C-alpha cells in the first residue's frame, strides 16, 4: 500500500515537471513588460519686464508668475528681465507646486551696465538680469556659470548675459537662459552664435551625455526665421510662441506640447510652457 502511494506520488511529480518545469521555464513565457513612459521635462519661459524702467513694468509680474508656477508645476523655469529680489518668491512657488514639496535650486546672472561696468540695477531694488529655477537639486560639485557676451550694442547701456545651471534630474540636465539684444538684429545674431557655438558647445564637451535645455527671449523672430535657424546646431529642437520667446533642446529631445500662458497684462510677454520628451 505504501509502495503504491509512493509510486503514485513520484508519477505525479514527473507529470508536473513535464508540464511546466522540465527546463526551468514555462511553456508559454510571459510577455515582456511594456516600456516605461519616456521621461519629460516641462519648461516655463517667462519675461517679467521688471526693470521698472520700461513701459511694460506693472509691478504685478512676480506675483502673477508665482501663481502660474504653482498652477502649472513646471520642472524648470527660465526668467528674463527679472530682478534678483524676484527669485525668493518664485522659489517658494516652485517648491509649493505639484503634489509634494520640492527642493528648489536657483541661480541669477545680472546684465552689465555699460556706463559703469557694474551690474545693471532694477529701479525698485535688486540687480537686473536673468535667472533659472529647477525643481531638482544642483549637481554636486557644480557651480552655476554665467557671463556677458563679447558682442554688444554700443548704444544700449544694458549689456546682455547668459546663464547655465546643472540640475541633478534623472538623468542630469543643464538648464540655460539668456535675453539677447533687441535693438540690433546683427548683435542678437552674434550673441546667438556665441551662445550655441561657444557656451553650450563647451557644456556639451564637458559632459556629452548631459542634455541641455534653453529657455530664452532670443529676439530673432519666429522659429522659421533664417537668422534664428542659422545659429542652432544640427539636431537641436525648437519651440516658440510665434514671436521672440523660445525653448530649445539638444538632440535626444522631442517637443511634445507647447502652450502660451496669459499673464493677465502683468508684462508684455505671455508665458511659454513647453514639454520636451527625452
Protein Blocks (a to p, Z undefined) as FASTA:
>chain_A
ZZmmmmmmmmmmmmmmmmmmmnopafbdcdddddddddddddddddehlnomamkbgolm
mmmmmmmmmmnopabdcdehiafklmmmmmmmmmmgcjbdcdddddddddddfknopacd
dfkgpjdddddddfbdcdehiacdddddfbdcfkbmbdcddddddddddddddddddddd
fkbmklmmmmmmmmmmmmmmmmmmmmmmlccdddddehnojfklmklmmmpcghiacdde
himbccdddehiacfbdcdddeehpacbdcddddddZZ
